[in-house]
C-alpha cells in the first residue's frame, strides 16, 4: 500500500486489515503499527524499493497532490514514482487510486454532465495534478490486469484537501462557494474508495477503469449547508454562480503566476471544476465488476477530527 500515511491510503489500509489481509504500508511518514501491518519508509523519487518482499497486489495511492507545484515535481513523484512501483513488483496486480480529474469538464455526448469510463481523458488538464494523473494511468494500464479507480472529491473525517478549502471560504458570515444552487456535485466517501480498492485486490477481473462515487450527486447548496452543519460553522452559504467563479479563479491564478507566488490562490480553476460544474459519474461498472454498491453521501462525517493523516503531506 503506497501512500499509507495519507488520507485515502490510511483508509485503504484499515479496510485491508479488517478483511484479514497482511499489509505492507509504504510512505515517507510513519504510520501506527497494528497486527497484520508492516511499514517501510519509501520516497518514490528515489527509485525502486530495495529488497521488496513478495506481494499479491499493490494498491498505489501515492501521488503529488499540490496542484500549484510545477509539472517537474508532479512528473517525478506521480509519473516516475509509479514506474518505480511497477518496477519494484513487476508481476503483481496493481490497483491505482486515480481521479476523475482526468476527465474533461463536459462529456462528449448528451447528457454532457454524465461521465462513463468510456469518456476519453482530457487533452486540456486544468492543473499539473490532473495532467500527472492521466499520465500515471497510462503507465499502469500498460500492465495487463491492472485496475484503475477514479474517485471524485473524496470526503470524510479530516479530509486534507477540499475541507480546508471550504474552511478558507468562510468570509464575513458567509460560506462562499462557486457555482449555483442546482449545480450537481458528485462526492466520494473515503470508505467507498477503500472498499473498492480492497475488492479490486480480491477480484479476478481483467484490466479495468472504474468510476468510484457515492450513490447520487447532490445540489451544491445541500453540500455547502451539510458541511457547515457538520463542522458547526454558522456561516450561511453564498453561491457566486459559475461565471463569477471562473472569472475570479482565472484572474487569481494569473496574478499568482505573475507574482511567482509559492502558494496557490484561494480559488483556482481546478478547485472551481469540483463545485461549479455539474458532473455525475456513472458507477454501473463498479457494481458489475467488483460488486461494490455505493451508499448515500453522509455529510456529517466531513469534518475535522484530528491532524493525524494526510495533513501537510504531498504524497503520503
Buried (B, 14 or more C-beta within 10 A) or exposed (E): BBBBBBBBBBBBBBBBBEBEBEBBBBBBBEBEEEEEBEBBEBBBBEBBBEEBEEBEBBBBBBBBBBBBBEEEBBBBBBBBBBBBBBEBBEEBBBBBBBBBBBBBBBBEEEEEBBBBBEBEBBEEBBBBBBBBBBBBBEBBBEBEBBBBBBBBBBBBBBBBBBBEBBEEBBEEEEBBBBBBEEBBBBBBBBBBBBBBBBBBBBBEBEEBBBBBBBEEBBBBBBBBBBBBEBBEBEBEBBBBBBEEBBBBBBEBBEEBEEEEEEEBBBBBBBBBBBBBBBBBBBBEBBEEBBEBEBEEBBBEBBBBEEEEBBBEBBBB
